[in-house]
Amino acid sequence: MNCIYCQGKMLRMTAPFHIDRKGYHLLFDAIPDWVCSQCGKAYFSVQEFQTFISKHTPTPLKRGIMKIPAWEGI
């Protein structure tokens, strides 16, 4: 598989991902994905990302603090 930006070779790795939604900021340090060996662009598999999100739904604890289980993939 090649990168759509630079045509570099894609490697199976992990990459950080963050999202801001409904007043919450979620940051995941290492989500399994494909990363370009040349430019570093990350591509997430829709199926794998949906599986990750369904397994790691945040549980509110108190006043904006959330407990998020660790990723057990890769």
Beta strands, then each sheet from edge to edge (+ up, - down):
strand 1: 10-21
strand 2: 24-36
strand 3: 42-43
strand 4: 59-62
strand 5: 65-67
sheet 1: 1+ 2- 3+
sheet 2: 4+ 5-
end
